[in-house]
Amino acid sequence: MPDLPPPPALRLSLDTDALAANWRALDAMSGAAQAGAAVKADAYGLGVGRAVPVLRDAGCRRFFVAHWCEVAAVLEHVPADQVCVLHGVTNAAEATYARATGVSPVVNTPLQAAIWQEAGGGPCHLMVDTGINRLGVTPEQLGDQAVAALQVDMLLSHLASADEDSPLNAQQLQRFHEVTPLVRPRSASLANSAGIALGSGYHFDTTRPGIALYGGIVRPELADSIRPVAIVQAMVIQRRSISAGETVGYNATFTASEKIEAATIAIGYADGFLRARGPGNALRWRSLDLPVIGRVSMDMVVVDCSACPDLGVGDYIDIPMDLPLQAALSGLSQYELLTVLGKRLRG
Ligand SMILES: *Cc1c(COP(=O)(O)O)cnc(C)c1O
């Protein structure tokens, strides 16, 4: 066995300058509040090992993950007291792990509060549900004995519709203002990426941007300051001519109406290039759009490269990751476009 495999036919790179600049822009937009970073789901598919050091060096001091299994990778780069686990402690094993690592849970229910106290307790965070009805104690449950006994470092709530001009935003803000004095936390945090753009009233002490760090534009106010971060490329592995009347791909869903040139690209739905990015979407080479033809396969996709006589095997094609446009073209959300990126890209 040779020591090193050949260069991969698929590559994901990060524009680390853009990632750092996005964090700084969101931190500046957060005014007096400090921007943290949601790095759950392997930093939205981009890789914790690559993203967290960049965010840390840019100045970020709060990192949010969802699961305990995500903690160890983050702790390789930042101290435990900067990491928060959003799902909290659902059982004794998680509480024991939290205590052992020094990572604080975000307590979400009276049961979680009891589990945390049972394990020895200590400072933690608390999520109060102000209207998303997803995760967090209700305002009424703040009177629960175990909840009331918590030493709350940061009080959190999460906005349901911050990416829209919805009356729910002001309603949730109002409820958050009502509950904060009941908890008397050391600090408070409400805004995700879109929430930051809702204005200073939503900022409190810490903001929790995720998608915008990675290039997502979830409100028009972010468009000028947020840059794309993910750069995805895949190799051409075959080039062929297709005669009029021939079909391409599984179930022969594309039929050539004239003779065309086609290139087979080494990326498919197993890599997160989902079938929703099939016909109607395009890949790019030297700024030229190459329309996808036929079904996306597990490991391959075929494009019409008639416009590129120079394109050949071994060339790398750009998989467009300008998130708002690609979301509109594919029907996937900007979040999905990133978080589905597959293992072969992140290896
Ligand atoms: C994922 C998440 C965020 C980040 O949200 P974005 O919309 O990606 O900015 C913030 N807070 C909580 C509780 C989350 O679950």
The ligand as an ORCA input file, in Angstrom:
! r2SCAN-3c Opt
* xyz 0 1
  C     -29.130     26.523     15.006
  C     -29.410     27.502     16.048
  C     -28.920     28.816     15.928
  C     -28.282     29.349     14.680
  O     -29.307     29.655     13.765
  P     -29.030     30.280     12.312
  O     -30.379     30.470     11.750
  O     -28.251     29.249     11.573
  O     -28.275     31.521     12.500
  C     -29.090     29.652     17.011
  N     -29.736     29.246     18.140
  C     -30.250     27.997     18.260
  C     -30.966     27.616     19.501
  C     -30.130     27.101     17.218
  O     -30.665     25.886     17.325
*
